[in-house]
Amino acid sequence: MLLYEYVTSEGSDQCYSSSSRVPSQGARGTKFQEENKQQFRHTQTKTGLKKGRKAESSTGKDDIIERKLPKEDEEQSSHTQTKTGIKKGREAESSTWKNDIMETKLPKEDEEQSRHTQTKRGLKKARKAEMSTLNDDIIEAIKVNCKRCHSDVMAQINKVAVCYRDMATLLRENWLNDVIINAYLELIHLKSRTDGRAAKIYPFLSQWYQFVTLKGATLMERWARNTDLASYEWLLFPVNTNAHWFLIGFQPKSKTIASFDSLHGENELDMELAIDALAVMWKKKYGMPFVCQAKVVPVPRQKNSYDCGVYLCYFAYYLSIQPDAEEIPDIDSKEYRHRMVLDLYRGSLML
């Protein structure tokens, strides 16, 4: 089918046919489509090349990174390990150095401590030896005075006057007299009043036994009228039966009474006398009946016939340091005699 296009010029009615080479709308559309296809192919080609180059570049970079990263990681790891190793090495070296210093110092400190301890021990031994020598000199001087001035008073223990002739009973293998017994028990009493480490002890004079035996227990109420007997740990009654010394003790807090006899006698009658005396004083003092029960405290046995008084004093002393003792250990009676001499000479008791 032939298409005609009429072109009218301004002021002219002339027309032209398609044979005059004016392209039709269909021919131009076809050409445009071809040009568009070529343009699209070109654009696709350029886009593809661009993507390909980009992908190639990305792959290349990744390969480079993959090739570089392990090496860098390895170097970094190696560097970290090196630093860690150097740090550990320095720490180990420092620790070894400190240990060497400590090992160097400790023996020196131990040596100084050892010297200090040895010096203290040496001084202690020297003082002990010096004190022993001094004590021996004191005992020898007392022995001389016992012969030269036996009537002179060596010490005044509260109301008890101790003469040199009394001290002679301690320095010889002999029975102790009433003065030594009462004076030493008074030392224990004074110590218990002034030293918080010692138990409170209240001793009666040794004459209580003869007093109760001859006059009865009723008059004993005057012996302790100003004393709170219940406040003491032990009330002590020294007993002398003309041939033997032993001790009777009453413990107020436990309401028990015991006999401390170095010949292990039962002494039941003598304990009854002490109970009668306590009953009178208790009723006068507290207005109540006296109740107690007997108990047995094992004591050592004397090894001769003359140390009973020494053991009596020792039992009283031991009760002052161990008021709840269930048993009393043995002593060297000769050494304890010397100790009693020194305590009486100084007028104080050493616990």
C-alpha positions in Angstrom: 0.0 0.0 0.0 1.4 3.3 -1.0 1.3 6.0 1.6 1.3 9.7 0.5 2.3 12.5 2.6 1.1 16.0 1.7 3.3 18.8 2.6 1.7 22.2 2.2 3.9 25.1 2.1 2.8 28.4 3.4 0.8 30.1 0.6 1.0 27.1 -1.7 -1.3 24.1 -2.4 1.5 22.0 -3.9 1.8 18.4 -2.7 4.4 15.8 -2.8 4.3 12.1 -2.9 6.4 9.6 -1.0 8.5 9.1 -4.1 9.9 12.5 -3.4 12.1 10.7 -0.8 10.4 12.1 2.3 10.7 9.2 4.8 7.6 7.8 6.2 6.9 7.2 9.9 7.4 3.5 9.6 10.8 3.7 8.2 12.0 6.1 10.8 10.7 3.8 13.6 12.5 0.8 12.3 15.8 2.7 12.1 15.3 4.1 15.6 14.8 0.6 16.9 18.0 -0.6 15.2 19.9 2.3 16.6 18.4 1.7 20.0 19.4 -2.0 19.8 22.9 -1.1 18.8 23.1 1.5 21.6 21.7 -1.0 24.1 24.3 -3.6 22.9 27.0 -1.0 23.3 25.8 0.0 26.7 25.6 -3.6 27.8 29.0 -4.3 26.4 30.5 -1.3 28.3 28.6 -2.3 31.5 29.8 -5.8 31.2 33.3 -4.7 30.7 33.1 -2.4 33.6 31.6 -5.1 35.9 34.2 -7.6 34.6 37.0 -5.1 35.3 35.5 -4.3 38.7 35.1 -8.0 39.6 38.6 -8.7 38.4 39.9 -5.8 40.4 38.0 -7.0 43.5 39.3 -10.5 43.1 42.8 -9.2 42.7 42.5 -7.1 45.8 41.1 -10.0 47.8 43.9 -12.2 46.6 46.4 -9.5 47.6 44.6 -9.1 51.0 44.5 -12.9 51.4 48.2 -13.1 50.5 49.0 -10.2 52.7 46.8 -10.9 55.8 48.2 -14.2 56.8 51.7 -12.8 56.6 50.7 -9.7 58.5 48.8 -11.9 61.1 51.8 -14.2 61.3 54.1 -11.2 61.8 51.7 -9.6 64.4 51.4 -13.0 66.2 55.2 -13.4 66.1 55.6 -9.9 67.4 53.1 -10.5 70.2 54.7 -13.7 71.2 58.1 -12.1 71.2 56.8 -9.3 73.5 55.1 -11.8 75.7 58.3 -13.9 75.8 60.4 -10.9 76.6 57.9 -9.8 79.4 57.9 -13.3 80.9 61.6 -13.5 80.7 62.0 -10.2 82.5 59.4 -11.3 85.1 61.3 -14.6 85.6 64.6 -12.7 85.8 63.1 -10.2 88.2 61.7 -13.0 90.4 65.0 -14.9 90.4 66.8 -11.7 91.3 64.4 -11.0 94.1 64.7 -14.6 95.3 68.4 -14.3 95.2 68.2 -11.1 97.3 65.9 -12.8 99.8 68.1 -15.8 100.0 71.0 -13.5 100.5 69.2 -11.5 103.1 67.4 -14.2 105.1 70.5 -16.1 106.2 71.9 -12.8 107.4 68.6 -12.0 109.3 68.5 -15.5 110.6 72.0 -15.2 111.7 71.3 -11.9 113.5 68.2 -13.4 115.1 70.1 -16.4 116.2 72.8 -14.1 117.7 70.2 -12.0 119.4 68.5 -15.2 120.8 71.9 -16.5 121.9 72.7 -13.2 123.5 69.4 -13.2 125.4 69.9 -16.7 126.5 73.4 -15.9 127.5 72.3 -12.9 129.5 69.5 -15.0 131.1 71.9 -17.7 132.0 74.4 -15.1 133.3 71.7 -13.4 135.4 70.5 -16.8 136.7 74.0 -17.7 137.6 74.5 -14.3 139.2 71.2 -14.6 141.1 72.1 -18.2 142.2 75.5 -16.9 143.5 73.7 -14.0 145.3 71.2 -16.4 146.8 73.9 -18.7 148.0 75.7 -15.7 149.6 72.4 -14.7 151.3 71.9 -18.2 152.7 75.4 -18.4 153.9 75.1 -15.0 155.6 71.8 -16.2 157.3 73.6 -19.3 158.5 76.3 -17.2 160.1 73.7 -14.9 161.8 71.8 -17.9 163.1 74.9 -18.7 165.2 76.0 -15.1 166.1 72.7 -13.3 166.7 70.0 -16.0 166.8 67.7 -13.8 168.8 67.7 -10.9 166.4 64.6 -10.4 164.1 65.4 -11.1 160.5 62.0 -10.1 159.0 58.6 -8.9 160.1 55.9 -10.6 158.1 52.7 -8.6 159.0 52.3 -9.4 162.7 54.8 -12.4 162.7 58.4 -11.6 163.7 60.9 -14.1 162.2 64.1 -14.4 164.2 67.3 -16.1 163.1 66.8 -19.0 165.5 63.5 -19.6 163.6 65.4 -19.6 160.3 67.7 -22.3 161.7 64.8 -24.8 161.5 64.7 -24.2 157.7 68.5 -24.4 157.2 68.9 -27.7 159.1 67.2 -31.1 158.5 64.7 -30.4 161.2 60.9 -29.8 161.8 59.7 -26.3 161.2 58.3 -24.3 164.1 55.1 -22.4 164.3 56.8 -19.1 163.5 58.1 -20.3 160.1 54.7 -21.9 159.2 52.7 -18.9 160.2 55.1 -16.4 158.5 55.1 -18.3 155.2 51.4 -18.7 155.1 51.1 -15.0 155.8 53.3 -14.4 152.7 50.9 -16.4 150.6 48.0 -14.4 152.1 49.6 -11.1 151.3 50.5 -12.2 147.8 47.0 -13.3 147.1 45.7 -9.8 148.1 48.1 -7.9 145.9 48.7 -10.2 142.9 45.7 -10.8 140.6 47.3 -14.0 139.3 47.1 -15.6 142.7 44.0 -17.2 144.2 42.6 -15.5 147.4 43.9 -17.5 150.4 43.0 -17.0 154.0 45.2 -18.9 156.5 44.4 -19.3 160.1 47.3 -19.2 162.6 48.6 -22.6 163.6 47.4 -22.0 167.2 43.8 -22.5 166.2 44.2 -26.2 166.7 45.3 -26.0 170.4 42.7 -23.3 171.0 39.8 -25.4 169.7 41.1 -28.5 171.5 41.4 -26.7 174.8 38.6 -24.2 174.8 36.2 -25.5 172.2 35.1 -24.1 168.8 32.6 -21.6 170.2 35.3 -18.9 170.8 36.5 -19.2 167.2 33.8 -16.7 166.1 36.2 -13.9 167.2 39.0 -15.1 164.9 37.5 -13.8 161.6 34.8 -11.4 162.7 36.0 -8.7 160.2 36.7 -11.2 157.3 34.4 -12.2 154.6 35.3 -15.9 154.6 33.0 -16.8 151.7 35.0 -14.5 149.3 38.2 -16.6 149.5 39.2 -19.5 147.3 40.6 -21.5 150.2 40.5 -21.2 154.0 43.6 -23.0 155.4 44.0 -24.6 158.8 47.6 -25.7 159.6 47.6 -28.6 162.1 50.5 -29.7 164.4 49.9 -32.9 166.4 53.2 -32.5 168.2 55.0 -34.9 165.9 53.6 -34.0 162.5 52.5 -31.1 160.4 49.7 -31.3 157.8 47.1 -28.9 156.2 43.3 -28.9 156.2 41.7 -26.7 153.5 38.1 -25.6 153.0 36.9 -24.3 149.6 33.8 -22.1 150.1 32.6 -22.1 146.5 32.4 -25.9 146.3 31.6 -26.4 150.0 34.3 -29.1 150.2 37.0 -29.8 152.8 40.2 -31.8 152.3 43.2 -33.0 154.2 46.7 -32.4 152.6 49.0 -34.7 154.4 52.4 -35.7 153.2 52.2 -38.9 155.3 48.8 -39.7 153.7 47.0 -39.8 157.0 43.1 -39.7 157.1 42.9 -37.1 159.9 39.2 -37.5 160.3 39.0 -36.2 163.9 41.1 -33.2 163.1 38.9 -32.4 160.1 35.9 -32.5 162.4 37.5 -29.9 164.6 38.0 -27.6 161.6 34.4 -28.2 160.6 33.2 -27.3 164.1 35.2 -24.1 164.0 33.9 -23.2 160.5 30.3 -23.9 161.6 30.6 -21.4 164.5 32.1 -18.7 162.3 29.6 -19.3 159.5 26.6 -19.0 161.7 28.0 -15.9 163.4 29.0 -14.3 160.1 26.2 -15.3 157.8 23.4 -16.5 160.1 23.1 -19.8 158.3 24.1 -23.4 159.1 27.5 -24.6 157.7 27.3 -27.5 155.2 30.3 -29.2 153.5 31.5 -32.5 152.2 34.9 -34.2 152.3 37.0 -34.7 149.2 40.4 -36.3 148.5 43.2 -34.5 146.6 46.2 -36.8 145.9 49.5 -35.3 147.3 53.1 -36.4 147.2 54.6 -38.3 150.1 57.5 -37.0 152.1 60.7 -39.0 151.9 62.0 -38.5 155.4 60.6 -37.8 158.9 61.2 -34.0 159.1 59.9 -32.4 155.9 56.2 -32.4 156.8 56.2 -28.6 157.6 57.9 -27.9 154.2 55.3 -29.9 152.4 52.5 -28.1 154.3 53.9 -24.7 153.1 54.3 -26.1 149.6 50.7 -27.4 149.5 49.4 -23.9 150.6 51.5 -22.3 147.9 50.3 -24.7 145.2 46.6 -24.0 146.1 47.3 -20.3 145.6 48.4 -20.8 142.0 46.1 -23.8 141.2 43.0 -23.4 143.4 41.1 -26.2 141.5 44.0 -28.7 141.5 42.9 -32.3 141.4 46.4 -33.5 142.2 49.5 -31.8 143.6 52.9 -32.8 142.1 56.1 -33.5 144.1 59.0 -31.2 144.8 62.6 -31.3 145.9 62.2 -30.5 149.6 65.8 -29.3 150.0 65.4 -26.8 147.2 62.1 -25.7 148.5 63.6 -25.0 151.9 66.2 -22.7 150.3 63.3 -21.0 148.4 61.4 -20.4 151.7 64.5 -18.9 153.3 64.9 -16.4 150.4 61.2 -15.6 150.4 61.1 -14.9 154.1 64.4 -12.9 154.0 62.9 -10.7 151.2 59.5 -10.5 152.8 57.7 -11.4 149.6 56.6 -14.5 147.7 57.6 -15.2 144.1 54.9 -17.0 142.1 
